Amino acid sequence: MADLARTLTDGTPAAAALFDEMVAVAERHLGTQEGEGSADQTAVPVRTLTAMKLGITMLHGQLSRVLDLDDATGAGWHEISRAVLAIVSPAIAGAEGTALARHGLDEYEIIEGKKDHD
């Protein structure tokens, strides 16, 4: 992660190209949902979310520490993912995408034995 952080913040054209590709991936997956507005209305939130998610990834050790999660196993990533879903407006991922993500997290917790099957 330290290498990724250094690469993305070094100000080089390569860093810009890497970040631009990450933004492009996010825009393909989270771009304008049909009927929910124009690309201009969603570009800023999607691009900002990309940076936020990278921050979570790059600061995972610090985040795990302050949340008292076991960083070595990654067992707390579902909790972090739920927090992100609570913060991010459904307008970004769409109501269906948000519901699908929550369902996936529920299924993970059931498989891991952290939640009872309803």
C-alpha positions, 0 to 999 in steps of 0.5 A, a space after each residue: 500500500 505504501 508504494 501505491 500511496 507514493 505512486 499516486 501522490 508523486 505528481 508525475 504523469 504516470 500517477 495521473 494516468 493511474 488515477 485517471 484509469 481508476 476513475 474511468 473504472 468507477 465511472 463505468 461501474 457507477 456512472 450515470 444511472 438511467 433516469 437519474 441525471 446527466 453525467 455532469 451531475 454524477 461525475 464529481 461525486 463518482 470521481 470524489 468517491 474514487 479518491 475516498 475509496 483509495 484513501 480507505 485502501 491506502 490508510 487501511 492499517 490506520 483505519 483498522 487500528 482506530 476501529 479495533 479491527 484485525 488488520 492481518 486477516 481483513 475480517 473487518 472489511 465488511 464493517 468498513 464496506 457497510 460504513 461506506 454504504 451508509 455514507 454514500 448516497 444511493 444516487 451514486 450506485 443507484 438504489 439497485 446497486 446499493 441493495 445488491 451491495 448490502 445483500 452481498 455483505 449480508 451473505 458474507 456475514 452469514 457464510 462467516 457465521 456473523 449473522 443468522 440467515 433470515 
